[in-house]
Amino acid sequence: MRPRLRLIEGTILTLTAKTADFSDHSGLCAARANRSGFALASMLAVAAALTLSGCTTAETSGDMMRVERAQGSEENIASLSGVISANPSDPEGYNVRGSAYGRAGEFRRALADFNKAIELNPRFYQAYANRALVERNMGDQAAAQADYNAALQINPRYDVAFIGRGNLYRQAGQLDQAFNDFNKAIELDTTDPRAYHNRGLIYQARKQHAQAIEDFSTAISLAPNSPEPYNGRGISYVAMNDDDNAFSDFNTAITLNGKIAESWANQGLVYERRGDKAKAAKSYSYALSLDTKYEPARAGLARVKAGG
C-alpha cells in the first residue's frame, strides 16, 4: 500500500517539511541607481561585488535569507562604511550596508542600518521591505508585517513586499490572504520565482495539483538552478500518481544540491512506492545523515524496515 500524503499549511509533511520556501540569499534590496556622483557610484560598485539583486524583484528565492559570509565580509562592509563616512546623510549607503550585514547574519547591525536609512528617508520603501526580512529572521513577525504594509503604502506596486507579506500570511496559515498577495505580485508581472513557487504551494495545499505544477514549472523557468521548485513540483506529481516525473524532479533537485535532506527523502518515497525497499532505505538513511531531525525521512525508513 502506498503511503498517503497529508497536506498542512501548504506542505506535504510526509514528503517534506521544507518545500514551503526557497532559501532567500538575496532578499535585501539595494537602492535604485537614480542619483549621480562618485559616492553613489562607489557604493553601487561595492553592491555589485556583493551581488545584490535588483530592487524590483529583490528576493530572488525564498522568504528567509541564507547567511552568506563571503557577501558580508569585513572587507566589503569596511568599503561600505567608508562610503557612509563620506556621505553620512545618504540613506542608500545604510541600505546597502544593511544588506551586507543581513547576508552575513549580523541581523542587529542590519536592523540598525535600515533604521537609519528610514530615518533619513521615511519613504524609502525598499528599506522597509529589507528591514521586514531581517525582522522575520529575528522572529518578529508583527514588526515585519507592519514594515511590508508600510512599503506597500508608499509603493502599491512593489512586488517584493507583496511576496514577503504573502509568506508571512502563508506561514501563519492564512492561505487566502497569502494567495491574494502572490496573485498581486504576479499581476504586476514579477519575475521573482517565489511568487509562483509559493502560490504553487497553496494550490498544493488545496489539492489543485495541476495548477501547482504549472506554477512550480514557471518558478523553475525563472530559477532553473534552485532545487526547491523541483521538490515542490515532484510532490504534486506524486499526488497525481506520476512517479516517473516526480522521480526526475527529485533527482534534479539532488543534482543541484545534494545536501538537502528533503530531496533524498522524496527520492526515497518514490523508491518505496515502486516497491524497492532497499533503495528507499538507502535514500531515507542518507537524508537522516544530512538532518537527523528530518521526520519524513525517519518515518519513511521505519516504514520500509517494518515491511522487511
C-alpha positions as a Python dict, from the first residue, in 0.01 Angstrom:
ca = {
    (1, 'M'): (0, 0, 0),
    (2, 'R'): (136, 338, -97),
    (3, 'P'): (196, 591, 183),
    (4, 'R'): (-69, 861, 189),
    (5, 'L'): (5, 1228, 155),
    (6, 'R'): (-101, 1472, 426),
    (7, 'L'): (-138, 1840, 348),
    (8, 'I'): (-93, 2110, 607),
    (9, 'E'): (-21, 2479, 557),
    (10, 'G'): (96, 2429, 202),
    (11, 'T'): (340, 2145, 254),
    (12, 'I'): (309, 1769, 243),
    (13, 'L'): (465, 1666, 568),
    (14, 'T'): (507, 1302, 474),
    (15, 'L'): (733, 1422, 194),
    (16, 'T'): (896, 1739, 306),
    (17, 'A'): (892, 1996, 580),
    (18, 'K'): (1097, 2248, 384),
    (19, 'T'): (935, 2261, 45),
    (20, 'A'): (748, 2567, 166),
    (21, 'D'): (1022, 2812, 81),
    (22, 'F'): (1324, 2888, -124),
    (23, 'S'): (1623, 2984, 91),
    (24, 'D'): (1643, 3357, 40),
    (25, 'H'): (2001, 3452, -35),
    (26, 'S'): (1933, 3789, -191),
    (27, 'G'): (1629, 3929, -20),
    (28, 'L'): (1784, 4260, 65),
    (29, 'C'): (1741, 4528, -195),
    (30, 'A'): (1997, 4791, -284),
    (31, 'A'): (1876, 5138, -366),
    (32, 'R'): (1792, 5223, -725),
    (33, 'A'): (2071, 5388, -919),
    (34, 'N'): (1884, 5714, -951),
    (35, 'R'): (2147, 5954, -831),
    (36, 'S'): (2475, 6071, -974),
    (37, 'G'): (2813, 6132, -819),
    (38, 'F'): (3123, 5942, -720),
    (39, 'A'): (2997, 5838, -378),
    (40, 'L'): (2692, 5659, -513),
    (41, 'A'): (2892, 5504, -795),
    (42, 'S'): (3141, 5369, -543),
    (43, 'M'): (2865, 5236, -323),
    (44, 'L'): (2691, 5060, -609),
    (45, 'A'): (3020, 4914, -727),
    (46, 'V'): (3060, 4755, -386),
    (47, 'A'): (2699, 4645, -402),
    (48, 'A'): (2772, 4472, -731),
    (49, 'A'): (3060, 4291, -567),
    (50, 'L'): (2811, 4172, -309),
    (51, 'T'): (2584, 4056, -593),
    (52, 'L'): (2288, 4242, -454),
    (53, 'S'): (1981, 4189, -666),
    (54, 'G'): (1771, 4449, -844),
    (55, 'C'): (1514, 4636, -643),
    (56, 'T'): (1210, 4541, -843),
    (57, 'T'): (1246, 4174, -752),
    (58, 'A'): (1497, 4176, -472),
    (59, 'E'): (1412, 3849, -302),
    (60, 'T'): (1502, 3608, -577),
    (61, 'S'): (1448, 3284, -398),
    (62, 'G'): (1288, 3238, -63),
    (63, 'D'): (1145, 3415, 226),
    (64, 'M'): (1422, 3367, 480),
    (65, 'M'): (1770, 3483, 399),
    (66, 'R'): (2061, 3246, 364),
    (67, 'V'): (2366, 3357, 557),
    (68, 'E'): (2647, 3417, 309),
    (69, 'R'): (2957, 3518, 496),
    (70, 'A'): (3155, 3594, 179),
    (71, 'Q'): (2899, 3850, 71),
    (72, 'G'): (2910, 4012, 413),
    (73, 'S'): (3285, 4003, 450),
    (74, 'E'): (3470, 4251, 668),
    (75, 'E'): (3641, 4390, 359),
    (76, 'N'): (3316, 4462, 178),
    (77, 'I'): (3150, 4606, 487),
    (78, 'A'): (3455, 4824, 551),
    (79, 'S'): (3427, 4961, 198),
    (80, 'L'): (3062, 5040, 251),
    (81, 'S'): (3140, 5201, 586),
    (82, 'G'): (3389, 5424, 408),
    (83, 'V'): (3121, 5538, 165),
    (84, 'I'): (2887, 5609, 456),
    (85, 'S'): (3155, 5809, 640),
    (86, 'A'): (3196, 6027, 332),
    (87, 'N'): (2819, 6063, 286),
    (88, 'P'): (2655, 6020, 628),
    (89, 'S'): (2325, 6175, 519),
    (90, 'D'): (2274, 5943, 219),
    (91, 'P'): (2017, 5672, 314),
    (92, 'E'): (2121, 5449, 24),
    (93, 'G'): (2457, 5375, 183),
    (94, 'Y'): (2294, 5246, 501),
    (95, 'N'): (2051, 5037, 298),
    (96, 'V'): (2331, 4867, 105),
    (97, 'R'): (2545, 4808, 413),
    (98, 'G'): (2239, 4675, 594),
    (99, 'S'): (2201, 4426, 310),
    (100, 'A'): (2561, 4316, 356),
    (101, 'Y'): (2514, 4277, 731),
    (102, 'G'): (2197, 4076, 672),
    (103, 'R'): (2376, 3837, 441),
    (104, 'A'): (2649, 3795, 698),
    (105, 'G'): (2392, 3703, 962),
    (106, 'E'): (2460, 4024, 1155),
    (107, 'F'): (2092, 4097, 1193),
    (108, 'R'): (2108, 4358, 1469),
    (109, 'R'): (2359, 4563, 1274),
    (110, 'A'): (2147, 4523, 962),
    (111, 'L'): (1844, 4642, 1155),
    (112, 'A'): (2030, 4948, 1279),
    (113, 'D'): (2133, 5040, 925),
    (114, 'F'): (1781, 5003, 787),
    (115, 'N'): (1650, 5209, 1078),
    (116, 'K'): (1895, 5483, 986),
    (117, 'A'): (1805, 5467, 616),
    (118, 'I'): (1436, 5506, 703),
    (119, 'E'): (1511, 5788, 947),
    (120, 'L'): (1689, 5974, 668),
    (121, 'N'): (1421, 5894, 410),
    (122, 'P'): (1085, 5790, 559),
    (123, 'R'): (958, 5698, 210),
    (124, 'F'): (1241, 5455, 133),
    (125, 'Y'): (1012, 5160, 64),
    (126, 'Q'): (1297, 4920, -27),
    (127, 'A'): (1449, 4977, 317),
    (128, 'Y'): (1115, 4895, 483),
    (129, 'A'): (1098, 4564, 293),
    (130, 'N'): (1462, 4490, 377),
    (131, 'R'): (1400, 4563, 744),
    (132, 'A'): (1095, 4337, 733),
    (133, 'L'): (1308, 4046, 607),
    (134, 'V'): (1557, 4096, 888),
    (135, 'E'): (1273, 4116, 1142),
    (136, 'R'): (1138, 3789, 1009),
    (137, 'N'): (1477, 3627, 1055),
    (138, 'M'): (1480, 3762, 1409),
    (139, 'G'): (1134, 3618, 1476),
    (140, 'D'): (941, 3945, 1497),
    (141, 'Q'): (660, 3867, 1256),
    (142, 'A'): (434, 4153, 1366),
    (143, 'A'): (705, 4412, 1301),
    (144, 'A'): (779, 4251, 965),
    (145, 'Q'): (417, 4272, 858),
    (146, 'A'): (398, 4636, 962),
    (147, 'D'): (704, 4713, 752),
    (148, 'Y'): (570, 4530, 448),
    (149, 'N'): (247, 4725, 488),
    (150, 'A'): (446, 5049, 507),
    (151, 'A'): (640, 4963, 192),
    (152, 'L'): (316, 4893, 5),
    (153, 'Q'): (155, 5210, 131),
    (154, 'I'): (443, 5407, -20),
    (155, 'N'): (463, 5197, -339),
    (156, 'P'): (149, 4987, -403),
    (157, 'R'): (322, 4819, -698),
    (158, 'Y'): (621, 4684, -506),
    (159, 'D'): (616, 4311, -582),
    (160, 'V'): (885, 4226, -327),
    (161, 'A'): (666, 4347, -42),
    (162, 'F'): (363, 4153, -166),
    (163, 'I'): (572, 3835, -182),
    (164, 'G'): (727, 3891, 160),
    (165, 'R'): (392, 3966, 322),
    (166, 'G'): (237, 3671, 142),
    (167, 'N'): (493, 3442, 300),
    (168, 'L'): (408, 3582, 642),
    (169, 'Y'): (43, 3504, 582),
    (170, 'R'): (118, 3158, 446),
    (171, 'Q'): (337, 3063, 740),
    (172, 'A'): (60, 3180, 973),
    (173, 'G'): (-188, 2952, 793),
    (174, 'Q'): (-374, 3247, 639),
    (175, 'L'): (-371, 3094, 295),
    (176, 'D'): (-638, 3310, 134),
    (177, 'Q'): (-454, 3631, 225),
    (178, 'A'): (-125, 3479, 111),
    (179, 'F'): (-278, 3367, -218),
    (180, 'N'): (-406, 3719, -281),
    (181, 'D'): (-62, 3870, -222),
    (182, 'F'): (114, 3624, -451),
    (183, 'N'): (-152, 3684, -715),
    (184, 'K'): (-97, 4058, -687),
    (185, 'A'): (278, 4019, -739),
    (186, 'I'): (214, 3801, -1044),
    (187, 'E'): (-37, 4054, -1181),
    (188, 'L'): (242, 4312, -1152),
    (189, 'D'): (447, 4095, -1391),
    (190, 'T'): (702, 3997, -1129),
    (191, 'T'): (997, 3790, -1242),
    (192, 'D'): (1055, 3673, -885),
    (193, 'P'): (1021, 3292, -882),
    (194, 'R'): (900, 3290, -521),
    (195, 'A'): (564, 3434, -620),
    (196, 'Y'): (494, 3132, -840),
    (197, 'H'): (661, 2882, -609),
    (198, 'N'): (464, 2989, -305),
    (199, 'R'): (135, 3021, -491),
    (200, 'G'): (205, 2669, -612),
    (201, 'L'): (233, 2557, -251),
    (202, 'I'): (-110, 2699, -180),
    (203, 'Y'): (-257, 2524, -483),
    (204, 'Q'): (-88, 2211, -349),
    (205, 'A'): (-249, 2261, -9),
    (206, 'R'): (-584, 2291, -182),
    (207, 'K'): (-515, 1968, -377),
    (208, 'Q'): (-518, 2162, -704),
    (209, 'H'): (-211, 1983, -826),
    (210, 'A'): (-237, 2066, -1195),
    (211, 'Q'): (-228, 2438, -1112),
    (212, 'A'): (52, 2376, -862),
    (213, 'I'): (262, 2201, -1126),
    (214, 'E'): (211, 2492, -1364),
    (215, 'D'): (330, 2741, -1103),
    (216, 'F'): (628, 2530, -999),
    (217, 'S'): (722, 2499, -1366),
    (218, 'T'): (716, 2876, -1403),
    (219, 'A'): (932, 2910, -1092),
    (220, 'I'): (1177, 2661, -1244),
    (221, 'S'): (1192, 2861, -1567),
    (222, 'L'): (1283, 3169, -1361),
    (223, 'A'): (1525, 2990, -1125),
    (224, 'P'): (1642, 2673, -1301),
    (225, 'N'): (1928, 2616, -1059),
    (226, 'S'): (1717, 2621, -742),
    (227, 'P'): (1619, 2277, -610),
    (228, 'E'): (1312, 2390, -416),
    (229, 'P'): (1063, 2418, -703),
    (230, 'Y'): (1172, 2080, -836),
    (231, 'N'): (1088, 1928, -499),
    (232, 'G'): (759, 2115, -492),
    (233, 'R'): (661, 2003, -842),
    (234, 'G'): (770, 1649, -768),
    (235, 'I'): (539, 1635, -469),
    (236, 'S'): (242, 1731, -684),
    (237, 'Y'): (344, 1472, -941),
    (238, 'V'): (343, 1211, -664),
    (239, 'A'): (-3, 1325, -557),
    (240, 'M'): (-116, 1270, -917),
    (241, 'N'): (49, 924, -924),
    (242, 'D'): (302, 1039, -1184),
    (243, 'D'): (601, 878, -1019),
    (244, 'D'): (827, 899, -1323),
    (245, 'N'): (811, 1278, -1347),
    (246, 'A'): (832, 1305, -970),
    (247, 'F'): (1144, 1090, -964),
    (248, 'S'): (1304, 1303, -1235),
    (249, 'D'): (1233, 1621, -1040),
    (250, 'F'): (1366, 1484, -712),
    (251, 'N'): (1682, 1362, -884),
    (252, 'T'): (1729, 1703, -1044),
    (253, 'A'): (1695, 1864, -701),
    (254, 'I'): (1966, 1630, -571),
    (255, 'T'): (2192, 1709, -866),
    (256, 'L'): (2154, 2081, -799),
    (257, 'N'): (2223, 2045, -428),
    (258, 'G'): (2295, 1708, -278),
    (259, 'K'): (2297, 1839, 78),
    (260, 'I'): (1922, 1886, 119),
    (261, 'A'): (1760, 1612, 326),
    (262, 'E'): (1413, 1655, 179),
    (263, 'S'): (1532, 1580, -175),
    (264, 'W'): (1674, 1245, -67),
    (265, 'A'): (1364, 1166, 139),
    (266, 'N'): (1147, 1247, -160),
    (267, 'Q'): (1359, 1018, -378),
    (268, 'G'): (1322, 750, -112),
    (269, 'L'): (945, 784, -124),
    (270, 'V'): (938, 710, -497),
    (271, 'Y'): (1159, 406, -446),
    (272, 'E'): (921, 298, -169),
    (273, 'R'): (617, 344, -392),
    (274, 'R'): (790, 133, -656),
    (275, 'G'): (848, -141, -402),
    (276, 'D'): (1228, -106, -397),
    (277, 'K'): (1270, -102, -21),
    (278, 'A'): (1648, -139, -26),
    (279, 'K'): (1699, 174, -234),
    (280, 'A'): (1430, 356, -38),
    (281, 'A'): (1607, 275, 288),
    (282, 'K'): (1936, 399, 144),
    (283, 'S'): (1780, 731, 38),
    (284, 'Y'): (1599, 778, 368),
    (285, 'S'): (1915, 695, 562),
    (286, 'Y'): (2118, 946, 364),
    (287, 'A'): (1854, 1211, 427),
    (288, 'L'): (1886, 1143, 800),
    (289, 'S'): (2263, 1169, 777),
    (290, 'L'): (2212, 1522, 647),
    (291, 'D'): (1945, 1612, 901),
    (292, 'T'): (1899, 1380, 1197),
    (293, 'K'): (1573, 1556, 1289),
    (294, 'Y'): (1410, 1526, 947),
    (295, 'E'): (1094, 1339, 1041),
    (296, 'P'): (972, 1242, 690),
    (297, 'A'): (1296, 1051, 636),
    (298, 'R'): (1275, 888, 979),
    (299, 'A'): (915, 783, 920),
    (300, 'G'): (995, 652, 573),
    (301, 'L'): (1288, 449, 698),
    (302, 'A'): (1070, 299, 971),
    (303, 'R'): (808, 201, 714),
    (304, 'V'): (1045, 22, 479),
    (305, 'K'): (1222, -156, 765),
    (306, 'A'): (890, -264, 915),
    (307, 'G'): (790, -406, 578),
    (308, 'G'): (1102, -616, 577),
}
